[in-house]
């Protein structure tokens, strides 16, 4: 646990799930992050979506691969 009282999620269990997805709420953010593992693509990737319920247009989607991370969508929430 960090000095901020925040424990980051371990993503490795996604490899053991039939539907590899999880939700990580962030206290005080009124939202958080969802993670899903996409193994059906030509390149395996982790897809992360984040948003804050009280800030319209705050949604962001990132794709993470061995080559890095990139923003692929924003403003959807």
JOSUL-V436846 format. One line per field, one symbol per residue. ss: DSSP state (h for helix, s for strand, l for the rest). phi: phi as a letter, one per 30 degrees, with the letter a starting at -180 (. if undefined). psi: psi as a letter, one per 30 degrees, with the letter a starting at -180 (. if undefined). Layout:
ss->???
phi->???
psi->???
//
This chain:
ss->lllllllllllhhhhhllllssssssllllssssssssllllllsssssssslllllllssssssllssssssslll
phi->.ddciccddddeeedccdcdbacbdceidhllbcbbcccdddbebcccbbabdcbdiddbcbccbddkcbdcaaidb
psi->klffgkjkkkfefeffkejillkjkjkffhbbkkkkkjfflfkklkkkkllkfgjkgfkkkkkkaffakkkfllgf.
//
